[in-house]
Amino acid sequence: MNVLVIYPKPDKAKKPRFGFSYEMLLIATILSKYHQVGIKDYSCETFDEHELIEYVRREDVDIALVECDSYALKRSQNILHAAEIIDMLNQYTHTIAYGNYCYITKKDFGNAKQTVTDNEINNIIDFVNQYEKNSTIPHVEAYDELPYIDRSMLLPIPYYKDNERNTLLQTSKGCENTCIFCQRKGWQHCYVTHSDEYVLDELKTIKENGYRNVWITDENFTFNLSRAKKLLSKIMQANLHEDLRFFISSWANIDEEFLDLAKKCNIRIISFGIESGNSEILQFYRKNINIKKVPSIIQYANSIGIFTVGNFIIGAPMETEETINETFYLIRNCEFDQVNIKNLDYMIGSTLYESLDDEQKVKDHVFACFENGLNRFKLEDIKKIKDTFLSEYYKAHRTAIEQKIRLYGTPF
Ligand code: SF4
């Protein structure tokens, strides 16, 4: 069969760091062992309706799998374009919607002929198998049974060719922390890990293929800290860290021993989810980190040359100017190299979203602000406070970051 896997363009343009939909490439990889598979990734390719229709007709595409993504930290919702593409392709091929948005809403998506509503790779396999009785794709019985993503499938796309030294690696999925704003729990309920051997072997392949920058997609690489330490030690014992640079996301529940290992293993950037400098707000978020320990951990990471990113949220119901200033004080004290401050967003799939009144749930996400009755700040005031702080912060931090780059080089 001829299968086309499509990633629609995001609803809002973002300036993302390197990345692609891991799920899109994983599905394409699995199906490609049994069928002809093409990829159209409109997160980085220019969309041209006529070109897409012509491709589908010329290649005689039997199934178009369209990813409906949701607001994750690194990607963006793309459901407007997904619905448009599905409407356009329905007369030429069989459309199947899949992706985080479908797993959260558990509803049929737009006019798609079928929708995969559970985040389970075997469901997609079953849907595809329905169409081809002669070549049945077997189920994947365990997380380690998944094939390594076939990174070469992206190379016909110019963006990935231009970034051919960058790739993604997934060593685990999920996170069992209890953050009520986190949307990921809406599509990934449990924490699963690849075995160390699986990761080491995939890293060998990554090295052999000339990659240099490895962006680890795990929601929280250090959720199981002892596992994270063991894995880094094994990567170093096997010399797999040489000539590679790693980038991870982590909560702040780590220690100096982990940071020393991270440094030796060439982890260049750690992106920390801290959220607030105020303990009452952290309790409201059910963030479950020890805020008192945060500055010393971040300062230690900075001191050994790891680049640090701090992620924060403003807009909890009890947020005041004082609590915002506590957050800003924490950021200055930690001296993060990069700071992302978001307006609290009640996103579908999160525990927070469930607390909204039914009439507010007509939208997939609701910003916390005075206008929506969720806190005392107007949306534009939050933006102003945030922008003013960030512009002053980066001015003040310029010398420190320049010195860090002089001492340790650029992060990637
Ligand atoms: S630590 Fe990060 S990934 Fe885990 S629940 Fe909280 S926000 Fe989500």
Boltz pocket constraint, residues with backbone or C-beta under 6 A from the ligand:
constraints:
  - pocket:
      binder: B
      contacts: [[A, 174], [A, 175], [A, 176], [A, 177], [A, 178], [A, 179], [A, 182], [A, 183], [A, 184], [A, 219], [A, 220], [A, 251], [A, 273], [A, 287]]
      max_distance: 6.0
